[in-house]
Amino acid sequence: GCKYLRGEGVAMDMAEAAKWFRLAAERGDVDSQHSLGKMYERGLGVPLGKAEAVKWYRLAAEQGHPASQCDLGRMHDDGEGVARDKAEAIRLYRLAAEQGFAAAQNNLGCKYLRGEGVAMDMAEAAKWFRLAAEQGVVDSQHSLGDLYERGLGVPLDKAEAVKWYRLAAKQGHVGAQKQLVHRFGHSGGLSMGEAGIESILLQKTNSI
């Protein structure tokens, strides 16, 4: 299935990939169950089917597959293929996040930041954003920088804010690039030389 999905050694063929993923998924292979769920969610090689995607994500999630737990949580979060259920979404995000799955950590951070389905808790938001940010999740890096800049859930620390904004900016996060230039370009957060570099970076991004 993976070879047909990626076109490695064979012509790329989504229907053929789905066929082989299904055979393995029906035998309980969690990676194949997740891959088949993705194909149904996106309509690749199979008819678009959100409820069918939920079915396969759930089978893998129940076996502890973190990516499937996160995807199933997202489906509950958005009400796609299943009834919208924020509490269930958070439960699933947490299961995946506690296994170190970065996307789920970011999603859980967002829930605590906004108070969606949980009591608003900036310290808890910062905790989950940090775990995801340390794995390179750009939105978490930006969010953590914002929390440090405003002293929400963490001590107010402009230098730490700049650190996380810069990491996000280097990955192309436009919001982080703008914050570096407009908020720190002429402060102690960045030297004038660094501010110039960030300004050039922002101009290049805006011209794309």
TIRO-2110 file (N, C-alpha, C; in Angstrom, 1 decimal):
// TIRO-2110
0.8, -1.2, 0.0, N, 1, A
0.0, 0.0, 0.0, CA, 1, A
0.9, 1.3, 0.0, C, 1, A
1.9, 1.3, 0.8, N, 2, A
2.7, 2.5, 0.9, CA, 2, A
3.5, 2.7, -0.4, C, 2, A
3.9, 1.7, -1.1, N, 3, A
4.6, 1.8, -2.3, CA, 3, A
3.7, 2.4, -3.4, C, 3, A
2.5, 2.0, -3.5, N, 4, A
1.5, 2.6, -4.4, CA, 4, A
1.1, 4.0, -4.1, C, 4, A
1.0, 4.2, -2.8, N, 5, A
0.7, 5.6, -2.3, CA, 5, A
1.7, 6.6, -2.7, C, 5, A
3.0, 6.2, -2.6, N, 6, A
4.1, 7.1, -2.8, CA, 6, A
4.7, 7.0, -4.2, C, 6, A
4.3, 6.0, -5.0, N, 7, A
4.9, 5.8, -6.3, CA, 7, A
6.4, 5.3, -6.2, C, 7, A
6.7, 4.5, -5.2, N, 8, A
8.1, 4.0, -5.0, CA, 8, A
8.2, 2.6, -5.7, C, 8, A
8.9, 2.6, -6.8, N, 9, A
9.1, 1.3, -7.5, CA, 9, A
8.0, 0.9, -8.4, C, 9, A
6.8, 1.6, -8.3, N, 10, A
5.6, 1.3, -9.1, CA, 10, A
5.0, 2.6, -9.4, C, 10, A
4.1, 2.6, -10.4, N, 11, A
3.4, 3.9, -10.7, CA, 11, A
2.5, 4.2, -9.6, C, 11, A
2.4, 5.4, -9.2, N, 12, A
1.5, 5.9, -8.1, CA, 12, A
0.1, 5.5, -8.5, C, 12, A
-0.6, 4.9, -7.6, N, 13, A
-2.0, 4.4, -7.8, CA, 13, A
-2.8, 4.4, -6.5, C, 13, A
-3.6, 5.4, -6.3, N, 14, A
-4.3, 5.5, -5.0, CA, 14, A
-5.3, 4.4, -4.8, C, 14, A
-6.0, 3.9, -5.9, N, 15, A
-6.9, 2.8, -5.7, CA, 15, A
-6.2, 1.5, -5.3, C, 15, A
-5.1, 1.3, -5.9, N, 16, A
-4.3, 0.1, -5.5, CA, 16, A
-3.8, 0.2, -4.1, C, 16, A
-3.3, 1.4, -3.7, N, 17, A
-2.9, 1.6, -2.4, CA, 17, A
-4.0, 1.3, -1.4, C, 17, A
-5.2, 1.9, -1.7, N, 18, A
-6.3, 1.6, -0.8, CA, 18, A
-6.7, 0.2, -0.7, C, 18, A
-6.5, -0.6, -1.8, N, 19, A
-6.8, -2.0, -1.8, CA, 19, A
-5.9, -2.7, -0.8, C, 19, A
-4.6, -2.4, -0.8, N, 20, A
-3.7, -3.2, 0.0, CA, 20, A
-3.8, -2.7, 1.5, C, 20, A
-4.0, -1.4, 1.7, N, 21, A
-4.2, -0.9, 3.0, CA, 21, A
-5.5, -1.6, 3.6, C, 21, A
-6.5, -1.8, 2.9, N, 22, A
-7.7, -2.4, 3.4, CA, 22, A
-7.5, -3.8, 3.8, C, 22, A
-6.7, -4.6, 3.0, N, 23, A
-6.4, -5.9, 3.4, CA, 23, A
-5.7, -6.0, 4.7, C, 23, A
-4.7, -5.1, 4.9, N, 24, A
-4.0, -5.1, 6.1, CA, 24, A
-4.8, -4.6, 7.3, C, 24, A
-5.6, -3.5, 7.0, N, 25, A
-6.4, -2.9, 8.0, CA, 25, A
-7.4, -3.9, 8.6, C, 25, A
-8.0, -4.7, 7.7, N, 26, A
-9.0, -5.7, 8.1, CA, 26, A
-8.4, -6.8, 9.0, C, 26, A
-7.0, -6.9, 9.0, N, 27, A
-6.3, -7.8, 9.8, CA, 27, A
-5.8, -7.1, 11.1, C, 27, A
-6.2, -5.9, 11.3, N, 28, A
-5.9, -5.2, 12.5, CA, 28, A
-4.6, -4.4, 12.5, C, 28, A
-4.0, -4.2, 11.3, N, 29, A
-2.7, -3.4, 11.3, CA, 29, A
-3.1, -1.9, 11.5, C, 29, A
-2.6, -1.3, 12.5, N, 30, A
-3.0, 0.1, 12.9, CA, 30, A
-2.5, 1.1, 11.9, C, 30, A
-1.3, 1.0, 11.4, N, 31, A
-0.8, 1.9, 10.4, CA, 31, A
-1.7, 1.9, 9.1, C, 31, A
-2.1, 0.7, 8.7, N, 32, A
-3.0, 0.6, 7.5, CA, 32, A
-4.4, 1.1, 7.8, C, 32, A
-4.9, 0.9, 9.0, N, 33, A
-6.2, 1.5, 9.4, CA, 33, A
-6.1, 3.0, 9.3, C, 33, A
-5.0, 3.6, 9.8, N, 34, A
-4.9, 5.0, 9.8, CA, 34, A
-4.8, 5.5, 8.4, C, 34, A
-4.0, 4.9, 7.6, N, 35, A
-3.8, 5.3, 6.2, CA, 35, A
-5.1, 5.2, 5.4, C, 35, A
-5.9, 4.1, 5.6, N, 36, A
-7.1, 4.0, 4.9, CA, 36, A
-8.1, 5.1, 5.4, C, 36, A
-8.1, 5.4, 6.7, N, 37, A
-8.9, 6.5, 7.2, CA, 37, A
-8.6, 7.8, 6.5, C, 37, A
-7.3, 8.1, 6.3, N, 38, A
-6.8, 9.3, 5.6, CA, 38, A
-7.4, 9.3, 4.1, C, 38, A
-7.3, 8.1, 3.5, N, 39, A
-7.7, 8.1, 2.1, CA, 39, A
-9.2, 8.3, 2.0, C, 39, A
-10.0, 7.8, 2.9, N, 40, A
-11.5, 8.1, 2.9, CA, 40, A
-11.7, 9.6, 3.2, C, 40, A
-11.0, 10.1, 4.2, N, 41, A
-11.2, 11.5, 4.5, CA, 41, A
-10.9, 12.5, 3.3, C, 41, A
-9.9, 12.1, 2.5, N, 42, A
-9.5, 12.9, 1.4, CA, 42, A
-10.1, 12.5, 0.1, C, 42, A
-10.7, 11.3, 0.0, N, 43, A
-11.2, 10.8, -1.2, CA, 43, A
-10.2, 10.4, -2.2, C, 43, A
-9.1, 9.8, -1.7, N, 44, A
-8.0, 9.3, -2.5, CA, 44, A
-8.1, 7.8, -2.8, C, 44, A
-8.4, 7.5, -4.0, N, 45, A
-8.5, 6.0, -4.4, CA, 45, A
-9.7, 5.4, -3.9, C, 45, A
-10.5, 6.1, -3.2, N, 46, A
-11.8, 5.6, -2.7, CA, 46, A
-12.8, 6.8, -2.7, C, 46, A
-14.1, 6.5, -2.7, N, 47, A
-15.0, 7.7, -2.6, CA, 47, A
-14.8, 8.5, -1.3, C, 47, A
-14.9, 9.8, -1.4, N, 48, A
-14.9, 10.6, -0.2, CA, 48, A
-15.9, 10.1, 0.8, C, 48, A
-15.4, 9.8, 2.0, N, 49, A
-16.4, 9.3, 3.0, CA, 49, A
-15.9, 9.6, 4.4, C, 49, A
-16.4, 10.7, 5.0, N, 50, A
-15.9, 11.1, 6.3, CA, 50, A
-16.3, 10.1, 7.4, C, 50, A
-17.5, 9.5, 7.3, N, 51, A
-17.9, 8.5, 8.3, CA, 51, A
-17.1, 7.3, 8.2, C, 51, A
-16.7, 6.9, 7.0, N, 52, A
-15.8, 5.8, 6.8, CA, 52, A
-14.4, 6.1, 7.4, C, 52, A
-14.0, 7.3, 7.2, N, 53, A
-12.7, 7.7, 7.8, CA, 53, A
-12.7, 7.6, 9.3, C, 53, A
-13.8, 8.0, 9.9, N, 54, A
-14.0, 8.0, 11.3, CA, 54, A
-13.9, 6.5, 11.8, C, 54, A
-14.6, 5.6, 11.0, N, 55, A
-14.6, 4.2, 11.4, CA, 55, A
-13.1, 3.6, 11.5, C, 55, A
-12.3, 4.0, 10.5, N, 56, A
-10.9, 3.4, 10.5, CA, 56, A
-10.1, 4.1, 11.5, C, 56, A
-10.2, 5.4, 11.6, N, 57, A
-9.5, 6.1, 12.7, CA, 57, A
-9.8, 5.5, 14.1, C, 57, A
-11.1, 5.3, 14.3, N, 58, A
-11.5, 4.7, 15.6, CA, 58, A
-10.8, 3.4, 15.9, C, 58, A
-10.8, 2.5, 14.9, N, 59, A
-10.2, 1.2, 15.1, CA, 59, A
-8.8, 1.3, 15.4, C, 59, A
-8.1, 2.2, 14.8, N, 60, A
-6.6, 2.4, 15.1, CA, 60, A
-6.5, 3.1, 16.4, C, 60, A
-7.3, 4.1, 16.7, N, 61, A
-7.2, 4.9, 17.9, CA, 61, A
-7.4, 4.0, 19.1, C, 61, A
-8.3, 3.0, 19.0, N, 62, A
-8.6, 2.1, 20.1, CA, 62, A
-7.5, 1.2, 20.4, C, 62, A
-6.5, 1.1, 19.4, N, 63, A
-5.3, 0.3, 19.7, CA, 63, A
-4.2, 1.2, 20.1, C, 63, A
-4.5, 2.4, 20.4, N, 64, A
-3.5, 3.3, 20.9, CA, 64, A
-2.6, 4.1, 19.9, C, 64, A
-3.0, 4.1, 18.7, N, 65, A
-2.3, 4.8, 17.6, CA, 65, A
-2.5, 6.3, 17.7, C, 65, A
-1.4, 7.0, 18.1, N, 66, A
-1.5, 8.4, 18.4, CA, 66, A
-2.0, 9.3, 17.3, C, 66, A
-1.5, 9.1, 16.0, N, 67, A
-2.0, 9.9, 14.9, CA, 67, A
-3.5, 9.7, 14.7, C, 67, A
-4.0, 8.5, 14.9, N, 68, A
-5.4, 8.2, 14.7, CA, 68, A
-6.2, 8.8, 15.8, C, 68, A
-5.7, 8.8, 17.0, N, 69, A
-6.4, 9.5, 18.1, CA, 69, A
-6.5, 10.9, 17.8, C, 69, A
-5.4, 11.5, 17.3, N, 70, A
-5.5, 13.0, 17.0, CA, 70, A
-6.5, 13.2, 15.9, C, 70, A
-6.4, 12.4, 14.8, N, 71, A
-7.3, 12.6, 13.7, CA, 71, A
-8.8, 12.4, 14.1, C, 71, A
-9.0, 11.4, 14.9, N, 72, A
-10.4, 11.1, 15.4, CA, 72, A
-10.9, 12.3, 16.3, C, 72, A
-10.0, 12.8, 17.1, N, 73, A
-10.3, 14.0, 17.9, CA, 73, A
-10.7, 15.1, 17.0, C, 73, A
-9.9, 15.4, 16.0, N, 74, A
-10.2, 16.5, 15.0, CA, 74, A
-11.6, 16.3, 14.4, C, 74, A
-11.9, 15.1, 14.0, N, 75, A
-13.2, 14.8, 13.4, CA, 75, A
-14.4, 15.1, 14.4, C, 75, A
-14.2, 14.7, 15.7, N, 76, A
-15.1, 15.1, 16.7, CA, 76, A
-15.2, 16.6, 16.9, C, 76, A
-14.0, 17.2, 16.9, N, 77, A
-13.9, 18.7, 17.1, CA, 77, A
-14.7, 19.4, 16.0, C, 77, A
-14.6, 19.0, 14.8, N, 78, A
-15.2, 19.7, 13.7, CA, 78, A
-16.6, 19.1, 13.3, C, 78, A
-17.0, 18.0, 13.9, N, 79, A
-18.3, 17.4, 13.5, CA, 79, A
-18.3, 16.9, 12.1, C, 79, A
-17.2, 16.3, 11.7, N, 80, A
-17.1, 15.7, 10.4, CA, 80, A
-17.2, 14.2, 10.4, C, 80, A
-18.2, 13.6, 9.9, N, 81, A
-18.4, 12.1, 9.9, CA, 81, A
-18.8, 11.6, 11.2, C, 81, A
-19.0, 12.4, 12.2, N, 82, A
-19.4, 12.0, 13.5, CA, 82, A
-20.0, 13.2, 14.2, C, 82, A
-20.8, 13.0, 15.2, N, 83, A
-21.4, 14.2, 15.9, CA, 83, A
-20.3, 15.0, 16.6, C, 83, A
-20.5, 16.3, 16.5, N, 84, A
-19.5, 17.2, 17.2, CA, 84, A
-19.5, 16.9, 18.7, C, 84, A
-18.3, 16.8, 19.2, N, 85, A
-18.2, 16.4, 20.7, CA, 85, A
-16.9, 17.0, 21.2, C, 85, A
-16.9, 18.2, 21.7, N, 86, A
-15.6, 18.8, 22.2, CA, 86, A
-15.0, 18.0, 23.3, C, 86, A
-15.8, 17.4, 24.2, N, 87, A
-15.2, 16.7, 25.3, CA, 87, A
-14.5, 15.4, 24.8, C, 87, A
-15.1, 14.8, 23.8, N, 88, A
-14.4, 13.6, 23.2, CA, 88, A
-13.2, 14.0, 22.4, C, 88, A
-13.3, 15.1, 21.7, N, 89, A
-12.1, 15.6, 21.0, CA, 89, A
-10.9, 15.8, 22.0, C, 89, A
-11.2, 16.5, 23.1, N, 90, A
-10.1, 16.7, 24.0, CA, 90, A
-9.6, 15.5, 24.6, C, 90, A
-10.5, 14.5, 24.9, N, 91, A
-10.0, 13.2, 25.5, CA, 91, A
-9.1, 12.5, 24.5, C, 91, A
-9.4, 12.6, 23.3, N, 92, A
-8.5, 11.9, 22.2, CA, 92, A
-7.3, 12.7, 22.0, C, 92, A
-7.3, 14.0, 22.0, N, 93, A
-6.1, 14.8, 21.9, CA, 93, A
-5.2, 14.5, 23.0, C, 93, A
-5.7, 14.4, 24.2, N, 94, A
-4.9, 14.1, 25.4, CA, 94, A
-4.2, 12.8, 25.3, C, 94, A
-5.0, 11.8, 24.9, N, 95, A
-4.4, 10.4, 24.7, CA, 95, A
-3.2, 10.5, 23.8, C, 95, A
-3.3, 11.2, 22.7, N, 96, A
-2.2, 11.3, 21.7, CA, 96, A
-1.1, 12.2, 22.2, C, 96, A
-1.5, 13.3, 22.8, N, 97, A
-0.5, 14.2, 23.4, CA, 97, A
0.4, 13.6, 24.4, C, 97, A
-0.2, 12.8, 25.3, N, 98, A
0.6, 12.1, 26.3, CA, 98, A
1.5, 11.1, 25.8, C, 98, A
1.3, 10.7, 24.5, N, 99, A
2.3, 9.8, 23.8, CA, 99, A
3.3, 10.6, 23.1, C, 99, A
3.3, 11.9, 23.2, N, 100, A
4.3, 12.7, 22.5, CA, 100, A
3.9, 13.1, 21.1, C, 100, A
2.7, 13.0, 20.7, N, 101, A
2.3, 13.3, 19.3, CA, 101, A
2.1, 14.8, 19.3, C, 101, A
3.0, 15.5, 18.5, N, 102, A
3.1, 16.9, 18.5, CA, 102, A
1.8, 17.7, 18.1, C, 102, A
1.2, 17.2, 17.0, N, 103, A
-0.1, 17.9, 16.5, CA, 103, A
-1.1, 17.9, 17.6, C, 103, A
-1.3, 16.8, 18.4, N, 104, A
-2.2, 16.7, 19.4, CA, 104, A
-1.8, 17.6, 20.6, C, 104, A
-0.6, 17.8, 20.9, N, 105, A
-0.1, 18.7, 21.9, CA, 105, A
-0.5, 20.1, 21.5, C, 105, A
-0.3, 20.5, 20.3, N, 106, A
-0.6, 21.8, 19.8, CA, 106, A
-2.1, 22.0, 19.9, C, 106, A
-2.9, 21.0, 19.5, N, 107, A
-4.4, 21.2, 19.6, CA, 107, A
-4.9, 21.3, 21.0, C, 107, A
-4.3, 20.6, 21.9, N, 108, A
-4.6, 20.6, 23.3, CA, 108, A
-4.2, 22.0, 23.9, C, 108, A
-3.1, 22.5, 23.5, N, 109, A
-2.7, 23.9, 23.9, CA, 109, A
-3.7, 24.9, 23.5, C, 109, A
-4.2, 24.8, 22.3, N, 110, A
-5.2, 25.7, 21.8, CA, 110, A
-6.5, 25.7, 22.6, C, 110, A
-6.9, 24.5, 23.0, N, 111, A
-8.1, 24.3, 23.8, CA, 111, A
-8.0, 25.0, 25.1, C, 111, A
-6.8, 24.8, 25.8, N, 112, A
-6.6, 25.5, 27.1, CA, 112, A
-6.5, 27.0, 26.9, C, 112, A
-5.9, 27.4, 25.8, N, 113, A
-5.8, 28.9, 25.5, CA, 113, A
-7.1, 29.5, 25.4, C, 113, A
-8.0, 28.9, 24.7, N, 114, A
-9.3, 29.5, 24.4, CA, 114, A
-10.4, 29.1, 25.3, C, 114, A
-10.2, 28.1, 26.2, N, 115, A
-11.2, 27.6, 27.1, CA, 115, A
-12.3, 26.9, 26.3, C, 115, A
-11.9, 26.1, 25.3, N, 116, A
-12.9, 25.3, 24.5, CA, 116, A
-13.0, 23.9, 25.0, C, 116, A
-14.1, 23.6, 25.7, N, 117, A
-14.2, 22.2, 26.2, CA, 117, A
-13.5, 21.9, 27.5, C, 117, A
-12.7, 22.9, 27.9, N, 118, A
-11.9, 22.8, 29.2, CA, 118, A
-11.9, 24.2, 29.8, C, 118, A
-11.7, 24.3, 31.1, N, 119, A
-11.5, 25.6, 31.7, CA, 119, A
-10.3, 26.3, 31.2, C, 119, A
-10.4, 27.6, 30.8, N, 120, A
-9.2, 28.3, 30.3, CA, 120, A
-8.1, 28.2, 31.3, C, 120, A
-6.9, 27.9, 30.9, N, 121, A
-5.7, 27.7, 31.7, CA, 121, A
-4.5, 28.0, 31.0, C, 121, A
-3.9, 29.2, 31.1, N, 122, A
-2.8, 29.6, 30.4, CA, 122, A
-1.5, 28.8, 30.7, C, 122, A
-1.4, 28.4, 31.9, N, 123, A
-0.2, 27.6, 32.3, CA, 123, A
-0.3, 26.3, 31.6, C, 123, A
-1.4, 25.7, 31.5, N, 124, A
-1.6, 24.4, 30.8, CA, 124, A
-1.4, 24.5, 29.3, C, 124, A
-1.9, 25.7, 28.8, N, 125, A
-1.7, 25.9, 27.4, CA, 125, A
-0.2, 26.0, 27.1, C, 125, A
0.5, 26.8, 27.9, N, 126, A
1.9, 26.9, 27.7, CA, 126, A
2.7, 25.6, 27.8, C, 126, A
2.2, 24.8, 28.7, N, 127, A
2.9, 23.4, 28.9, CA, 127, A
2.8, 22.6, 27.6, C, 127, A
1.6, 22.6, 27.0, N, 128, A
1.4, 21.8, 25.8, CA, 128, A
2.0, 22.4, 24.5, C, 128, A
1.9, 23.8, 24.5, N, 129, A
2.6, 24.5, 23.4, CA, 129, A
4.1, 24.2, 23.4, C, 129, A
4.7, 24.2, 24.6, N, 130, A
6.1, 24.0, 24.7, CA, 130, A
6.5, 22.6, 24.2, C, 130, A
5.8, 21.6, 24.6, N, 131, A
6.1, 20.3, 24.2, CA, 131, A
6.0, 20.1, 22.7, C, 131, A
5.0, 20.8, 22.0, N, 132, A
4.9, 20.7, 20.6, CA, 132, A
6.0, 21.6, 19.9, C, 132, A
6.2, 22.8, 20.5, N, 133, A
7.2, 23.7, 20.0, CA, 133, A
8.6, 23.1, 19.9, C, 133, A
8.9, 22.3, 21.0, N, 134, A
10.2, 21.7, 21.0, CA, 134, A
10.4, 20.6, 20.0, C, 134, A
9.3, 20.2, 19.4, N, 135, A
9.3, 19.2, 18.3, CA, 135, A
9.2, 19.9, 16.9, C, 135, A
9.2, 21.2, 17.0, N, 136, A
9.3, 22.0, 15.7, CA, 136, A
7.9, 22.4, 15.2, C, 136, A
6.8, 22.3, 15.9, N, 137, A
5.5, 22.7, 15.4, CA, 137, A
5.5, 24.2, 15.4, C, 137, A
5.4, 24.8, 14.2, N, 138, A
5.6, 26.2, 14.0, CA, 138, A
4.5, 27.0, 14.7, C, 138, A
3.2, 26.6, 14.7, N, 139, A
2.2, 27.3, 15.3, CA, 139, A
2.4, 27.3, 16.9, C, 139, A
2.9, 26.3, 17.4, N, 140, A
3.1, 26.2, 18.8, CA, 140, A
4.3, 27.1, 19.2, C, 140, A
5.3, 27.2, 18.4, N, 141, A
6.4, 28.1, 18.6, CA, 141, A
5.9, 29.6, 18.7, C, 141, A
5.0, 29.9, 17.7, N, 142, A
4.5, 31.3, 17.7, CA, 142, A
3.6, 31.5, 18.9, C, 142, A
2.8, 30.5, 19.3, N, 143, A
1.9, 30.7, 20.4, CA, 143, A
2.6, 30.8, 21.7, C, 143, A
3.7, 30.1, 21.8, N, 144, A
4.5, 30.1, 23.1, CA, 144, A
5.2, 31.5, 23.1, C, 144, A
5.7, 31.9, 22.0, N, 145, A
6.3, 33.3, 22.0, CA, 145, A
5.3, 34.3, 22.4, C, 145, A
4.1, 34.2, 22.0, N, 146, A
3.0, 35.2, 22.3, CA, 146, A
2.8, 35.2, 23.8, C, 146, A
2.7, 34.0, 24.4, N, 147, A
2.5, 33.8, 25.9, CA, 147, A
3.6, 34.5, 26.7, C, 147, A
4.9, 34.3, 26.2, N, 148, A
6.0, 34.9, 26.9, CA, 148, A
6.0, 36.4, 26.7, C, 148, A
5.6, 36.9, 25.6, N, 149, A
5.5, 38.3, 25.3, CA, 149, A
4.5, 39.0, 26.3, C, 149, A
3.4, 38.3, 26.5, N, 150, A
2.4, 38.9, 27.4, CA, 150, A
2.4, 38.4, 28.8, C, 150, A
3.2, 37.5, 29.1, N, 151, A
3.3, 37.0, 30.5, CA, 151, A
2.1, 36.2, 30.9, C, 151, A
1.6, 35.4, 30.0, N, 152, A
0.4, 34.6, 30.2, CA, 152, A
0.7, 33.1, 30.4, C, 152, A
0.6, 32.6, 31.6, N, 153, A
0.9, 31.2, 31.9, CA, 153, A
2.4, 31.0, 32.1, C, 153, A
3.2, 32.0, 31.8, N, 154, A
4.6, 31.9, 32.0, CA, 154, A
5.1, 33.3, 32.4, C, 154, A
6.3, 33.4, 33.0, N, 155, A
6.8, 34.7, 33.4, CA, 155, A
6.9, 35.6, 32.1, C, 155, A
6.6, 36.9, 32.3, N, 156, A
6.9, 37.8, 31.2, CA, 156, A
8.4, 37.8, 30.9, C, 156, A
8.7, 37.5, 29.6, N, 157, A
10.1, 37.4, 29.2, CA, 157, A
10.2, 37.7, 27.7, C, 157, A
10.6, 38.9, 27.4, N, 158, A
10.7, 39.3, 26.0, CA, 158, A
11.8, 38.5, 25.3, C, 158, A
12.9, 38.2, 25.9, N, 159, A
14.0, 37.5, 25.2, CA, 159, A
13.5, 36.1, 24.9, C, 159, A
12.7, 35.5, 25.8, N, 160, A
12.2, 34.1, 25.5, CA, 160, A
11.1, 34.2, 24.4, C, 160, A
10.4, 35.3, 24.4, N, 161, A
9.4, 35.5, 23.3, CA, 161, A
10.1, 35.6, 21.9, C, 161, A
11.2, 36.4, 21.9, N, 162, A
12.0, 36.5, 20.7, CA, 162, A
12.5, 35.2, 20.2, C, 162, A
13.0, 34.4, 21.2, N, 163, A
13.5, 33.1, 20.8, CA, 163, A
12.5, 32.2, 20.1, C, 163, A
11.3, 32.2, 20.6, N, 164, A
10.3, 31.3, 20.0, CA, 164, A
9.7, 31.9, 18.7, C, 164, A
9.6, 33.3, 18.7, N, 165, A
9.2, 33.9, 17.4, CA, 165, A
10.2, 33.7, 16.3, C, 165, A
11.5, 33.8, 16.7, N, 166, A
12.5, 33.6, 15.7, CA, 166, A
12.5, 32.2, 15.1, C, 166, A
12.3, 31.2, 16.0, N, 167, A
12.2, 29.8, 15.5, CA, 167, A
11.0, 29.6, 14.5, C, 167, A
9.9, 30.2, 14.9, N, 168, A
8.7, 30.1, 14.0, CA, 168, A
9.0, 30.9, 12.7, C, 168, A
9.6, 32.1, 12.8, N, 169, A
9.8, 32.9, 11.6, CA, 169, A
10.7, 32.2, 10.7, C, 169, A
11.7, 31.5, 11.2, N, 170, A
12.6, 30.7, 10.3, CA, 170, A
11.9, 29.6, 9.5, C, 170, A
10.8, 29.2, 10.0, N, 171, A
10.0, 28.2, 9.3, CA, 171, A
9.0, 28.9, 8.4, C, 171, A
9.0, 30.2, 8.3, N, 172, A
8.1, 30.9, 7.4, CA, 172, A
6.8, 31.4, 8.0, C, 172, A
6.7, 31.4, 9.3, N, 173, A
5.4, 31.9, 10.0, CA, 173, A
5.4, 33.4, 9.9, C, 173, A
4.5, 33.9, 9.1, N, 174, A
4.4, 35.3, 8.8, CA, 174, A
4.1, 36.1, 10.0, C, 174, A
3.2, 35.6, 10.9, N, 175, A
2.8, 36.3, 12.1, CA, 175, A
4.0, 36.5, 13.0, C, 175, A
4.8, 35.5, 13.1, N, 176, A
6.0, 35.6, 13.9, CA, 176, A
7.0, 36.6, 13.3, C, 176, A
7.2, 36.6, 12.0, N, 177, A
8.1, 37.5, 11.3, CA, 177, A
7.6, 38.9, 11.6, C, 177, A
6.3, 39.2, 11.5, N, 178, A
5.8, 40.5, 11.7, CA, 178, A
6.0, 41.0, 13.1, C, 178, A
5.8, 40.1, 14.1, N, 179, A
6.0, 40.4, 15.5, CA, 179, A
7.4, 40.8, 15.8, C, 179, A
8.4, 40.0, 15.2, N, 180, A
9.8, 40.3, 15.4, CA, 180, A
10.1, 41.7, 14.9, C, 180, A
9.6, 42.1, 13.7, N, 181, A
10.0, 43.4, 13.2, CA, 181, A
9.3, 44.5, 13.9, C, 181, A
7.9, 44.4, 14.0, N, 182, A
7.2, 45.5, 14.5, CA, 182, A
7.3, 45.7, 16.0, C, 182, A
7.4, 44.6, 16.7, N, 183, A
7.4, 44.7, 18.2, CA, 183, A
8.8, 44.7, 18.8, C, 183, A
9.8, 44.1, 18.1, N, 184, A
11.1, 44.0, 18.7, CA, 184, A
12.2, 44.6, 17.8, C, 184, A
11.9, 45.1, 16.6, N, 185, A
12.9, 45.5, 15.7, CA, 185, A
13.7, 46.7, 16.2, C, 185, A
13.1, 47.5, 17.1, N, 186, A
13.8, 48.7, 17.7, CA, 186, A
13.9, 48.6, 19.2, C, 186, A
13.8, 47.4, 19.7, N, 187, A
13.9, 47.3, 21.2, CA, 187, A
15.1, 46.5, 21.5, C, 187, A
15.3, 46.1, 22.8, N, 188, A
16.4, 45.3, 23.2, CA, 188, A
16.3, 43.9, 22.8, C, 188, A
15.1, 43.5, 22.3, N, 189, A
14.9, 42.1, 21.9, CA, 189, A
15.8, 41.7, 20.7, C, 189, A
16.0, 42.6, 19.8, N, 190, A
16.9, 42.4, 18.6, CA, 190, A
17.9, 43.5, 18.5, C, 190, A
19.1, 43.2, 18.0, N, 191, A
20.0, 44.3, 17.7, CA, 191, A
19.5, 44.9, 16.4, C, 191, A
20.0, 46.1, 16.0, N, 192, A
19.6, 46.7, 14.8, CA, 192, A
20.0, 45.9, 13.6, C, 192, A
21.1, 45.2, 13.6, N, 193, A
21.5, 44.3, 12.5, CA, 193, A
20.5, 43.1, 12.4, C, 193, A
20.2, 42.5, 13.5, N, 194, A
19.2, 41.4, 13.4, CA, 194, A
17.9, 41.9, 13.0, C, 194, A
17.5, 43.1, 13.4, N, 195, A
16.2, 43.7, 13.0, CA, 195, A
16.2, 43.9, 11.5, C, 195, A
17.3, 44.3, 10.9, N, 196, A
17.4, 44.5, 9.5, CA, 196, A
17.2, 43.2, 8.8, C, 196, A
17.8, 42.1, 9.3, N, 197, A
17.6, 40.8, 8.7, CA, 197, A
16.2, 40.4, 8.7, C, 197, A
15.5, 40.6, 9.9, N, 198, A
14.1, 40.2, 10.0, CA, 198, A
13.3, 41.0, 9.1, C, 198, A
13.6, 42.3, 8.9, N, 199, A
12.8, 43.1, 8.0, CA, 199, A
12.9, 42.6, 6.5, C, 199, A
14.1, 42.2, 6.1, N, 200, A
14.4, 41.7, 4.8, CA, 200, A
13.5, 40.4, 4.6, C, 200, A
13.6, 39.6, 5.6, N, 201, A
12.8, 38.3, 5.6, CA, 201, A
11.4, 38.6, 5.4, C, 201, A
10.8, 39.5, 6.2, N, 202, A
9.4, 39.9, 6.1, CA, 202, A
9.1, 40.4, 4.7, C, 202, A
9.9, 41.3, 4.1, N, 203, A
9.7, 41.8, 2.8, CA, 203, A
9.6, 40.7, 1.8, C, 203, A
10.5, 39.8, 1.9, N, 204, A
10.6, 38.7, 0.9, CA, 204, A
9.3, 37.8, 1.0, C, 204, A
8.9, 37.6, 2.3, N, 205, A
7.7, 36.8, 2.5, CA, 205, A
6.5, 37.5, 1.9, C, 205, A
6.4, 38.8, 2.1, N, 206, A
5.2, 39.6, 1.6, CA, 206, A
5.2, 39.7, 0.1, C, 206, A
6.4, 39.5, -0.6, N, 207, A
6.4, 39.7, -2.0, CA, 207, A
6.1, 38.4, -2.7, C, 207, A
6.0, 37.3, -2.0, N, 208, A
5.7, 36.0, -2.6, CA, 208, A
4.3, 35.9, -3.1, C, 208, A
END
